[in-house]
Structure formats: C-alpha cells, structure tokens
Amino acid sequence: MEKNQLFGFVLLMLLFFAYFFYISPQQEDIPDNIRKEIASENDSINNEVKTTTPVIKAITDSSMIEKYGEFAQVFSGKETNVSLSNKNLSVELSSFGGKPVKAVLSDHKSYLKEPLTLISPDNATISEVVKTKNGEFDINQFYYQVEQRSTSEITFFIEQNGKRVIEKRYKLLPESFELKYDLTIYPEFSESDEVYFSLHRKMPRLEKDLTMSRQRSTVNYFTQDQDFDNLSETSEEVELVRVTEPVRWFSFKQRFFSYALISDSAFEGFQASIEFDPADSSIVKTSSASYSAPLLNTHLGLRYYFGPNDYDVCEKVTTGFDENVYLGWPVFSTINLYVIIPLFNFLSRFIDNYGIIILILVFIIKACLFPLSYKSFKSMAKQKVLKPEIDEIRKQHEGDQMKIQQETMKLYQSVGVNPLSGCIPVLLQMPVFVALFNFFPNAIQLRQESFLWADDLSSYDSILNLGFEIPFYGSHVSLFTLLFTISQLVYTFYNNQMGASATTQGPIKAMGYIMPIFFMGFFNSFAAGLTYYYFVSNLITIGQQLGIRKIIDEDKVKQALEKNKIKNKGKKKSTLLQRLEEAQKKKIESKKKKN
C-alpha cells in the first residue's frame, strides 16, 4: 500500500474509532465523594419516577359510599375493551382508566414473526393524578362509560349528578401512527389546573440481536427551546435525568420503534430513568418518566405515537421528532438526508429486493467518487516512478531523517508532485464511509429483509454459531464480514503491487494487513447490509484499481515528470518546503544548544 494512502487509511480508521467511541460514551472517573452524592440524588429521582402512581382501591365501605355519594360508582364496574384502527395501527383501549392498553403495528412483526405489539398491559402502565377536594386520585383507576363514534374515534366519560365531569376523547389519525388524546376535567371534579403523569414501560424484545437492541434503546426528549437530548444508550448503570425547562415531547425509543407522547403545549418537571437486567433476555430495557401538564380552560391535548423510527414518518410528526432516527453528526447526517436516503427511497420504488438496491447504491456512489479514486491512483503511479530516486536519497543521507525529508520534498517540488495527493482523496471519502456506517444499522427498511444467506439485513448474517465466545469477535461467524475482510486484504495486496511501496517491508507494510483482521472482529455483529455494502464496494475498488493500472502508462508518467523537472527548475521553493527547512534549522540549533 502506498505510504501516503496508508497514512490516509489509518487516519480515517482512527477518526472512525474516535467517532464511534464518542457516540458510545463510557462512565467517567468520578471522585468517590462526588459519586456518592450523585448516587444519593439518583436514588431520590428513581424513587420519585417509579412511585408516583397512587393505588386506588374499589370503595365498598358504606361510610365511603356515603361520603362520595353518586361519585362512588367510578371505583367499581366491569372492564370492557374497545379498538381503534387504521391501516398502520390497531390500538386497544380499556374502560378501566379510559386509556390505551395495547398497540399493534399492522405491517411489522417481531423477530419471532409474531404481531409486533409495542405496548401491552404486561409492559406499560400510565397514571394521571388529579387533585380534588377529597384528595389526590389517579383517574386511570376509574371505570368509565364508553361512547364510540367510529372505528377511529371514541370517548370515555364520567358523570356526576347527570353532568360529565371527566371526558377522555381519542382519535386515531388516518394513515398515521398517532393517537390524538384530549382530556377535559371540569371544575366540579378538580381543584387543580394540572395533571401529574407517571409512565413505566418494559421495552419488549423485538429484534434478534439483543445486544444491539440494548445499545440502541433509550429515552429521548425535546425541549421547548428546541434542544434534543437523551439518556445514554450504552451505559450499563441506571441512567437518570431531571429537565428544568419545559419538554415538548419524549419517547421510549427502541432500535426501530418508539412509544412517545407529544404535548400540544409542554410538559413541566420532566424526569426519566432507564436501566436493564442482563439476566432478563425478554426485556430490552425498563424505562420510566414523570411530569406534569397544565389544564388550559379545563382542557389538555396530547398525542401518542406508536410507530417506526422511519425518518420519512417521524419528520412529519412534530418538530425535532426525526431525531429518533440517528443519522450521525451533522456532516454525516446531511449526506444521509440529502443523498443516501433519497437515493435509497428512489430505488425502492422500482426494486423490491433490498440486496439488489444496496448493490446498485454501491455502483452509484463509487461512480460519483471515481474522480477522487482516480486522482489517488494516479498519485500512487507518480510516486512509484519516483521511488528509485527516493531510495537513492535515503541511501545518501542514511540516518538523517530531516535531510531525507528535505531532499524528498525538493524532488517532489521539482517534478510537481504533491505528496499528500494520495491520502487526501481517501480522507475526502470518509464522510460517505461514516454516513453509511450510521445509515445501515438504523434503516428500518432493511429490517427482516432477506438476501442470499442473510435472513435480516439489519442484523448480523450468521452462517455458524460457535457455541462459545471469542473475545473481541463473538460467538458466531458473519459471512459478509468475512468476505469484507478478505476483500480488504486483496485490495491491500494489489495496492502494494501498484504503489510506491511495492518493495517496502516492515511495520508500515504489515499495518495494511493487520487493520482488516482487526476490523473483522469489530464488524462481526454489525448489520449485514453494512458489511455487504463494504464488501461490494471493495470489489469495485479492486476492479477500478486494476483498470486504472492498465490505463496509466508509467513511461509516459515518467516523461511528464521529467518535463516538469525542467520546467520548474529555478522556481522559488514552496511554502511547505520552506517550513520544512526552517524546522530542520531549529532542530539543528536545538541539538547544538543541548550539546
């Protein structure tokens, strides 16, 4: 591999790792006294989040019935369930609490091929506490009368003395994943202008890869000041947060699906927590949230979201809701938003097989990046032609690295060669490389889509379960990752044959072969769609390399460089060369002073 291009590749990998580990933060070292204070506060928050749901028991005591009169009827009754549905979503609501108890997505299945149930009575609870003259009551513990207007609208209500004192109206918006919720509490019932909410949800396992699911699950929230934030996705400790400013929406976000609440106004005093039990493989994580919401003229408007983390869907829900689909840092998300996703969606309109779509995507992107690749290969050819002269310089000034660098730079300037031109094209391609790294693992379009031996392009393609764990590799063999590694080794081999380092030995040359092996363990559990893309991309790069190798005539390159040497003779030194000489002088002077 040519030296400058290897430098670019290694730098790209280092930046890539720095980026990856930055978005996967580890627990910081904190002094013990500070850690104890944080732990104490976290315990306090955790207790508040998880214990704000009062338990209202049915009133059977005659004195209590006498005290509440006609209102005592809300504490007992018969539960009935009703359903609202559209083509995307089916929501089941209960007359006990007048609340949604089940949400099933019509066009999606769990990894067990069962109906994808996002919430159920077993994994999700919600309380709505209201202050009255008789104390605090969770109105989700009341029995409601039901008034269903259509398959998409329903009203739950409670009457006192022939007048409605609480109304809960739900409307399932057409062709969407949103359930509109309007709560009206009349002054006859409530003495407060606020409702206190508390939610608790066990995130059900929906995907094959439990580890990746946990690394992509969290609580997201968006403030009234347009700030998006979330709890750590990768922490193995209990994560807790208190938000001082009003919150517009929050979501219990899993890898590909979210259960969210959106306010027409804002949530106050928002706090949330998330944790997981490594021993429980049926639950991804357990999340909680609590907050208050104001009653404006006895009315409160909310929206539930039970749906996919699909950018095209989420961006239409509300401001900032598309942040539930992570596409990378701004520079990378811009590439995904304006290049990758539109191109991917365009191809999806005509092709059903996502493996073929990825293949075409590779060809299109490689064609667009070909000018950069060609420039890099051409630079390699120039430096290969110069290699005998560079070797002669090294031989003449053996042991004096500064002099070798100075003379090499003089040679480069005399023939008009930029020594960085080989690695710059590689670095310019890095944003696309990282953008795709963020796109494929989060692309719900690939979920449960099969191609060749891969049964799910959004997960790893295991062809062999080892039955034991190999450190830094895993317990399975991903064939696309293996093919990607082999193709990277082949690419390195041909690059070494073509580049200026064809006869270079030692660690520089070995690095080109070590890096792919190292990345084999890194990518073994990543989405098959991603490793398949990188594999095909490498095959095309190798083909381009071999093709350009035949096109570029080294004799003509050598003649052109000789002409440049004559043409540039007597020209002023470049700024880079001047700086190198100045650095050399300073180094020599520094050595003299020390001696």
N, C-alpha and C positions, 0 to 999 in steps of 0.2 A: 504494500500500500504506500503510495507517495507520501512523503513525510508531512507536507502541509495539509494534505487531505486527511491524513490520520489525525493530525492535531485538531482539525475541524471536527472530525467524527468524535474524538474523545471529549472535546469541549462540549459538543452537542449532548453527549451522554451525561456528562457531569451536570450540565444545566438541566437536563431532563430529570435526573435524580434529585437535584435540589428542588425543582418544581414539585416533583411527586411527594417528597418528604415534607415540603412546606404545607401542602394541602392535606397531609396526613400527620397532623401535629402530635407530638409526644408530650407526656406530662413533664413540666419543667421542674427543675430542682428548686425547692422552696424550703427556707429555714423551718425547723421543727415548730418554733413558736408561732410563726405565721400560718403554717399548715394546720395547727390545732385550732386557730381562730377561724380559718376558712371552714374546717370540718364542722365546727360548732355551728357556724352560720348555715352551712349546707343542711345539717340535720334539722335546723329550725325551719328552713324553707321546705325541705322534703316533707316534714310533718304537716305544714300548712297546706301544701299542694295536695296531699293524699288524705287529709282528714276533714276537709271542709264540706263533706256530704252528710247532712243530718239524716238520721234514720227515723222515718215517720211510721209508726205502727198504726194498724187499724184501731179505731176507737170503739170499744164495746162497753166500757163502763158507763152506767146510766147517768152518773153525775157529769161526765164529759159530754155525753149526748145532750144533756140539759143545758150545759154551758154553751155548746156550739149550735144548738137548735138544728134548723134545716141544713146548715152547712156541714153537719157531721156526716152526711151521706158521701162526701168526697173521699172518706177514708176507707170505704169498703165498696165492693162491687165486683163485677165479672169482667175479666180482661178479654177484649176482642182485638184481633189484629186485622189491619186493612193494608192494601198495597196500592202504590202509585208506580206507574211505569211508563217509559218511553222506549225507543229502540236501543238506547245505550245502557239504560239503568233501570233496575227494579228496587224500590225502597219499601220496606215493610215498617208500618208504624203501629204502636200499641195504644189502646185506650187507657192503659195504666201508665200514666205520666204524659200521655199525648206527645210521644217522642219517637224518633226513628230508632228502630232496634236491629234492623238488618238492611244491608245494601249489597246487591249483587250486580256485577258488571256483565252485561249480556254477551259481549264479543271477546271475552277473555276467560282463560281457565287457569287454575293453579298448576303447579308443577306436577301434581298428581292427576291432572286432567279433570279435576272436579270444578264445579261452578266457582268462579272467583268471588268469594264473599269477603268484602272489605271490612265490614263490621257485623257483629252478631251479639246476642245477649251474653255470650260467654267471654267476649273480648273487649267490649266497650260499654262504658257507663257514663252518664252525664247527669248532673244535678243543677237545678235552677232555684236558688234560695231567695225568698222574698220576705221582707219584714212586715209584720202585721201587728195590730194592737194585741193579738193573742200570742205573739212570739214569732220566731223565725220558722218558716215552712219551706220544704223542698217541694215545689209544685209538680215535680216529676214523680212524686209519690202519691199523687191524687188519681182518682178514677174519673175519666172524662166521658161526656156524651159525645157522640160522633155524628157529624153531618158531612157526608161525602157527596160532592157535587159532580165529579167526573173521575176518570182514571188518572187524572193528573192533579186534581185539587181535592183537599179535604180540610175540615175544620173540627177541632176538638174544643169543647167549651164546658164551663161550669156555671150553673145558675144558682142564685141565692135570692129567695123571695121573688121568684119569677123573672129575675133580671140577670143577664150574663155579667159575671164579674171577672172571668178569665176567658180569653179566646186564644187558641193557637191555630194559625192558618198556615197550611203547607201547599206549595205549588211546585210541581216538578216541571222545570222549564223544558220546552220541546227541543229534541235533538241535542241535549246537553248532558252534563254530569252534575248539574247544580239543582239543589232543592231549596227553594225560597221559603224562609220561615219568618212569619210576622206574629209577634207576641203582643197582646193587648191585656193590660191589667188595670182594672178600674179602681178608682179611689175607695170604693166600698170595701174592697178587699185589702189593698196595700196602703201602708202609711209611709212608704219609701219610694223614691224615684230611681232606684237602682235594683238590678237583679245580679246576684252573685252566682257565677258559673264555676263548676268544677268538672273536669273531664279526666277519665282514666282509660287508657287503652293498651291492651296487649296486642302488639303488632303480629298478626299471624304469619307463619312461614308460607310464602307464595312462590319462592324460587328454589331451584335445585341446589344452588351454591349458597349455603347458609352463611359462610364466612364473608363472601362478597355482599350478601344482603345486609349483614350487620354493619359492614363498612360504608354502606350507602343509605343507612336509616338514621333519622334524626328528627328534631323539632325545628322547623323553620318559622321565622316570623318577620313581619314587615311593618315598620312604624309609620306613624302619621307624617314624620319628617322625611319619608322616602328612603329610609335606611333598611337594608336587608341584613339579617344575621341568623345564626343558627347555633345549636349546641353541637359539640364535637361529635363527628360521626365515628371516629376511630378509637375514642377513649374507652378503656375497659373499666373505668371508675364511674360512679354516679355523677352525671352532669346536671347542673342546676343553674338557673338564671332568674334574676329579677329585672324587669324592664321598667324604668322610671317614666319614659314617655309613652303616650297612647299608641296602641298597636292596631293596625288596620285589619290584618289577617294573620293567621298562623296555621301551620299544617303539621300533622303527624305524617312525615314523609318517609316512605319506604323506597326501595330502589326504583321501582317502576310505577308505583301507585301512591296516592295521597288521600288522607281523610283530613279535610280542612274546614275551618269556619272563617267567614268573611263578614265584617261588620259594615252596616250602612253608615255608621258614624265612627266609633272607635272603641277599643277595649281599654279599660283602665286597670292599673295594678297587675299587669300580666306577669305571671311567673310559671316556669315549666321545669320539668325534670325528665331524664331518660336514663335507663340502665338496662342491663341484660344479665341473664343467668346462663353461664356457659353450659350448665348441665341440662338445660331445657331446650331441646332442638326443635320443639314445635312452635316456640315463640321467638321471634327475631329480637325484639326489644320491648320494654314496658315503658310507656310514656304517660306523663300527667301534665295538666295545665289548669290554672285557675285565674280568674279575672272578674271584673265587674263591668256591666254595660248599663248606660243610662236609659231610663224610660223617658222619651220625649213626647209630652202630651199623652201619657199612658201607653205609648207605643214603642216597640223595639223591633228593628228589622235586621235580619241576619240571612246568610246563605251558607248552606252546607255544600261542600264539594266532595264527591265520592268518585274519583276518576283517575285516569292515567297521567303519568308525568310525560306528556307529549307536548312539545313546545308549541305546535300549531294550535293545540287545545288550550293550554294554560295561558298563553298570551292574551286570549280573549276573555278570561275570567275577570281579572281586575289588575290594576297597576302593580307591577312587580311580581305577579304570580308566576311568571315564566322562570323566575329564579329557582323554582322547584326542579327545573331541569338544568343540571350543572353542565356547562359547556366550556369551562376553563376560564382563565384570566381574560381580561378584555381583549387583548390582541388575538388570542386563540378563539374566544367566543365569537368575535367578529368574523373570522374566517368560517366558522361553523354556521353562523346565522346567514351570511350573505353569499356563501359559496357551497359548502358541503350540504347543508340541509335542503336548499332549493334544488340543487342538482340531484340529490337523493330522492326528493319528492317527485321531481320531473320524471326520472327513470321509473319510479314506482307506478306511474300512471300507465305505462306500457308493458312493464315486465313484472310477473308475479314471483319469480324466483329471486330471492334476495342474494343468493350466492352469485348469480349472473349479474345482478345490479352492482355488487361490490367489484366484480371483475371489470365491468365497464367503467366504473368510477376510477379504478386504478389507471386504466388506459387514458382516460381524460385528464386526470391530474398529472400523470407522468408526461403526457404530451405538452401540457401547459408549462411544466417545469423543465422541459427538454433544453431550452436555451441555456439555463443555468448549468445543467448537467454537461452539455457540450462544451461550455466555457471551462468547466472544471477539468474535463478530459483533455482538452486542448492544452491547458496549462501543464498538465502532467506530461504530455508529449514534449513540450518545450523543455521542461526541467530534466526529462530523460536524456534529451540531446545534449544538455549542458553537463550531464553527470561526469563524463571523463575529465572536463576542465575543473569541476568542483573537487573531484578526487585528487587532482594534481595540486590544488590549493591546499587541501588538507595534508597532503604528503609534505609539501614545502614548509608549512607552518605547524607541524605536529606539536601538540601540547599547548599551543597559544590559541585558545578558543576565540578571544576577541579579534585577533588578527585574521583568523579564518572567516569569522562573520563579516569583517570589514571587506576583505578581498572578495568574498562571495557576493556581497551587496554591490560592489563595484562591477563585478561580472554581470549581475542581473541588470544593473542600470545601463551598462554598455550595450546590451542586446535588447533592452526594452521589455524585460520580463518582470512582472510584479510577483514577488514570492508568496504573497497572500492570496493570489487569484485562485489558487487551488482549493483553499478552505472556505473562502467567503461564499461561494455558491452553495456549499454544504450547509453553512450556517443560515443562509437565506431560506433554505428549505425546512429548517427546524420548526417554524411556526405551523406549517402544514402537518408535520410529523406529530407535534404535540396536540394540535387541534383534533386530529383523528384519534389520538390516544384518549381524549375526553369524549369524543362523539360516540364511538362504537360501544363502549360499556354502558352508556346511558341512552342508547337508541332503542326505544320500546318497539320500534318497527321490527327489530331483529329477534324480539322475544319469542321463543318457541318456534322459530323458523328454522327448518332443517336444510342442510346442504351436504351432499355426499355422505360422509360418515358422522358429521356433526348433527346431533338432534336438536340443538338450540344454539344459534349463532350468538346469542347474548351471554352464553356461559362457555365454560371450557369444553373441549371436544375430547373426552376421554376414550381411548381405544384399549386401555389396560389399567385395571385397578390393582395396585401393587399389594395391597393388604397391610402395608406398613408405611411409616412416614420417613421420607428422606429430608434431612434439614436443608432449607433454602430451595427445595424442589417441590415436595408434596407427596401425595400417596397415589397419584395417577400419572399416566403418560398422555400428554396432549400432542396429537399428531401434527396439527398445524404449527404448533410451537416448535416441534422437532424439525419440520420441513423449513420453517423460517430460519432456524439456527443453521441448518445445512446450507441453505441458500446464501446466508451471510458469510459462511466460511468459504464457499465457492467464489462469491463476489470478492472477498479479501484476496484469495489466491490470484484471480485474474487481474486484480488491481495491482498486486505486487509485480506481476509479469509485465504490466503495461507501464507502471510508474517509474519515477526516477530512482526508487529504492529497490529495484529489481535484484540487486546483489547485496542489499543491506541485511545485516544479521543483528542478533541481539534483542534487547527488550522492546525496541521500537517496532520491529517486525513482529515479534511474538504477541504484542498487545492487540494487533489486529485479529489474531486468532483466539485470544483469551476472552475478549469482550463478548463475542457471540455466545460462548459457552456460559459465561456469567449471566447473560440475559435469558438464556433458556430457562433457568430456574425462576427468574423474575416474571416471565410471561406465561409460565405453565398453567396458572389458574386464571388467566385473563380471558376475555370474551373471544370465542373462536373467530368471530367476524373481524376482530382487530388483527390477530395473528395471521389469518388467511389473507387479509389485505397486505400486510407487510411481506408475506411470503411471495405473493404475486408481484408486488412492487419490486422485490429483489430480482425476480426472474426477468422482469422487463429491463431493469437497470443493467443486468449482466448482458442481455441482448443488445442494449444500446451501446454498452462498452465495447463489445466485440465488433459491432457495426462501425462505430467511430474509429476503432483501431485500424480497420481496413481502409476507411476513408482518408484518414490523416497520413500523409506521406512524410516520414521522418526526414528524408533527404531534403525535401522542399522546406520543411520547418527549419532545418539546419542552415540552408541557404538564406532564408529570410532573416534568421538571427545574425548571420554574418553581415548582411546588408545593414541591419540595424546598428551593428557594432561600428561599421564605417561611418554611418550617418550620424551617430551620437557622439563620435569622437570629438573631444574638446568642449562638450557641453558642460554646464555647471552641474555640480553634484546635487542630487535630490535632497530634499529636507530630511528624509528618513536616513540617508547616508550620513548627512552632516551630524545629525543627532547621535548616530552610532559612533562616529569618530569622537565626538565630544564626550560621550560616555566612556569610551576607551581611554581618552586622555585623563579624565577624572579618576578612573580606576588605577591607572599607572601612577599618578601623583599620590593617590591614597596609599598605595603599596610602598612608595618611596618614603612617605612620612612615617609609616609604621616601622620600616626598616631603620 
